[in-house]
Amino acid sequence: MNATKVNWEIPSLCVITGASRGLGRVLSLSLIKKLPRNSIIALIARSENGLKETKQLIKECGKETQVITAPMDLNTVSATEVEQLLAKLCQCVESSPVKIDQAFLIHNAGTIGDISRHASSFKDSDEITRYFNLNFNSAVVLTSVFLEKILKYKTKFRHIINISSLASQKAVNGWALYCSGKAARNMYFKVLAQEDPSLNVICYGPGPLETDMMKDILEHAFPEVRAFIQKLSNEGKVLKCETTVARLFTVLEEGKFKSGNYVDVFEKL
Ligand SMILES: NC(=O)c1ccc[n+]([C@@H]2O[C@H](COP(=O)([O-])OP(=O)(O)OC[C@H]3O[C@@H](n4cnc5c(N)ncnc54)[C@H](OP(=O)(O)O)[C@@H]3O)[C@@H](O)[C@H]2O)c1
């Protein structure tokens, strides 16, 4: 069965992680441009300044929107901290002049990890735990609290967007933690979608992007990986965040995927 199509005309509640820069900032701005006035958006990341800049850019769109910045380190975040943020959002929903009938949760925050090492070199389990705290655990905790809190409003549509990567499908030398983290997240969201057919869940691979993460990759990846990405860049296949967000929105509008599935930016549906 195909996913539920996103209706951009419904005032919505949005929660997005990694909104201080890169893809998360562009996604936040693009969402608010698409959605009607009176929508509510919570921006999560560590950098308070980065979040304020994103908020300012949203304000400059000129659309009446409630923007909540939530500086938070998802490496160490607890359910209590997330509950406090959600309680604040619930107040916004309750005092809204219009019915908020659609909710988006976007898991975008992520790190590439140490990509200069072979898969057999990870002996420190604390290092692995730290990586998974941010890149897997925090997404599970945030999803669980979000769904619990949002349930009482009986929002007609609930969309969960897991920003994934082709690396969740394909092994890349040196990317053991990144590939494993993205694959684990995809499977968590697949199970979630299967258990609750009322949710609309997508694991979206945005393609190679011109962001800080890409700079990190070009600096630290194995030579063969760097050469491959350089080739993609020369062929114009490293995308602007705006390009991949436009594709994601089309995919969401058309709803031609099965909820919980992985969809890549370059895939024809
Ligand atoms: N760039 C690519 O080529 C590419 C390709 C495929 C998939 N992706 C995926 O796309 C998503 C966005 O990547 P990007 O390229 O925009 O990366 P980026 O420019 O490095 O931005 C990462 C975002 O995650 C946030 N973040 C990092 N650590 C955090 C923490 N401990 N707590 C809270 N927030 C944290 C950062 O904010 P703060 O530093 O302010 O905390 C920032 O907003 C990631 O999930 C990535 O895996 C990227």
The ligand as an SDF file (V2000), in Angstrom:
LIG
                    3D

 48 52  0  0  0  0  0  0  0  0999 V2000
   26.1680   15.8080    3.2520 N   0  0  0  0  0  0  0  0  0  0  0  0
   25.9540   14.6970    2.5640 C   0  0  0  0  0  0  0  0  0  0  0  0
   26.5950   14.4650    1.5160 O   0  0  0  0  0  0  0  0  0  0  0  0
   24.9280   13.6920    3.0340 C   0  0  0  0  0  0  0  0  0  0  0  0
   24.6670   12.5810    2.2250 C   0  0  0  0  0  0  0  0  0  0  0  0
   23.7180   11.6470    2.6260 C   0  0  0  0  0  0  0  0  0  0  0  0
   23.0640   11.8210    3.8330 C   0  0  0  0  0  0  0  0  0  0  0  0
   23.3400   12.9170    4.6020 N   0  0  0  0  0  0  0  0  0  0  0  0
   22.6210   13.0500    5.8860 C   0  0  0  0  0  0  0  0  0  0  0  0
   21.9450   14.3040    5.9240 O   0  0  0  0  0  0  0  0  0  0  0  0
   21.8340   14.7570    7.2750 C   0  0  0  0  0  0  0  0  0  0  0  0
   22.3050   16.1990    7.3760 C   0  0  0  0  0  0  0  0  0  0  0  0
   23.6590   16.2430    6.9970 O   0  0  0  0  0  0  0  0  0  0  0  0
   24.4280   17.5950    6.6010 P   0  0  0  0  0  0  0  0  0  0  0  0
   25.2290   17.2690    5.4230 O   0  0  0  0  0  0  0  0  0  0  0  0
   23.5120   18.7440    6.6060 O   0  0  0  0  0  0  0  0  0  0  0  0
   25.4270   17.6670    7.8550 O   0  0  0  0  0  0  0  0  0  0  0  0
   26.0820   18.8910    8.6050 P   0  0  0  0  0  0  0  0  0  0  0  0
   26.1990   20.0560    7.7030 O   0  0  0  0  0  0  0  0  0  0  0  0
   27.2970   18.3580    9.2540 O   0  0  0  0  0  0  0  0  0  0  0  0
   24.9680   19.2230    9.7290 O   0  0  0  0  0  0  0  0  0  0  0  0
   24.7050   18.2940   10.7480 C   0  0  0  0  0  0  0  0  0  0  0  0
   23.6120   18.8260   11.6530 C   0  0  0  0  0  0  0  0  0  0  0  0
   23.4800   17.9040   12.7520 O   0  0  0  0  0  0  0  0  0  0  0  0
   23.5880   18.6160   13.9790 C   0  0  0  0  0  0  0  0  0  0  0  0
   24.2440   17.8340   15.0160 N   0  0  0  0  0  0  0  0  0  0  0  0
   25.4530   17.2240   14.9530 C   0  0  0  0  0  0  0  0  0  0  0  0
   25.7520   16.6650   16.1460 N   0  0  0  0  0  0  0  0  0  0  0  0
   24.7030   16.9430   16.9710 C   0  0  0  0  0  0  0  0  0  0  0  0
   24.4330   16.6550   18.3380 C   0  0  0  0  0  0  0  0  0  0  0  0
   25.3040   15.9880   19.1080 N   0  0  0  0  0  0  0  0  0  0  0  0
   23.2690   17.0810   18.8700 N   0  0  0  0  0  0  0  0  0  0  0  0
   22.3780   17.7830   18.1120 C   0  0  0  0  0  0  0  0  0  0  0  0
   22.5850   18.0780   16.8130 N   0  0  0  0  0  0  0  0  0  0  0  0
   23.7390   17.6680   16.2710 C   0  0  0  0  0  0  0  0  0  0  0  0
   24.4460   19.8350   13.6240 C   0  0  0  0  0  0  0  0  0  0  0  0
   24.1900   20.9090   14.5070 O   0  0  0  0  0  0  0  0  0  0  0  0
   25.1540   21.3960   15.6930 P   0  0  0  0  0  0  0  0  0  0  0  0
   26.5660   21.2250   15.2650 O   0  0  0  0  0  0  0  0  0  0  0  0
   24.7220   22.8090   15.9130 O   0  0  0  0  0  0  0  0  0  0  0  0
   24.7840   20.5340   16.8530 O   0  0  0  0  0  0  0  0  0  0  0  0
   23.9390   20.1870   12.2240 C   0  0  0  0  0  0  0  0  0  0  0  0
   22.7860   20.9840   12.3210 O   0  0  0  0  0  0  0  0  0  0  0  0
   22.6510   13.7700    8.1090 C   0  0  0  0  0  0  0  0  0  0  0  0
   21.8050   12.8320    8.7210 O   0  0  0  0  0  0  0  0  0  0  0  0
   23.5310   13.0800    7.0840 C   0  0  0  0  0  0  0  0  0  0  0  0
   23.9180   11.7830    7.4830 O   0  0  0  0  0  0  0  0  0  0  0  0
   24.2470   13.8540    4.2390 C   0  0  0  0  0  0  0  0  0  0  0  0
  1  2  1  0
  2  3  2  0
  2  4  1  0
  4  5  1  0
  4 48  2  0
  5  6  2  0
  6  7  1  0
  7  8  2  0
  8  9  1  0
  8 48  1  0
  9 10  1  0
  9 46  1  0
 10 11  1  0
 11 12  1  0
 11 44  1  0
 12 13  1  0
 13 14  1  0
 14 15  2  0
 14 16  1  0
 14 17  1  0
 17 18  1  0
 18 19  2  0
 18 20  1  0
 18 21  1  0
 21 22  1  0
 22 23  1  0
 23 24  1  0
 23 42  1  0
 24 25  1  0
 25 26  1  0
 25 36  1  0
 26 27  1  0
 26 35  1  0
 27 28  2  0
 28 29  1  0
 29 30  1  0
 29 35  2  0
 30 31  1  0
 30 32  2  0
 32 33  1  0
 33 34  2  0
 34 35  1  0
 36 37  1  0
 36 42  1  0
 37 38  1  0
 38 39  2  0
 38 40  1  0
 38 41  1  0
 42 43  1  0
 44 45  1  0
 44 46  1  0
 46 47  1  0
M  CHG  2   8   1  16  -1
M  END
$$$$
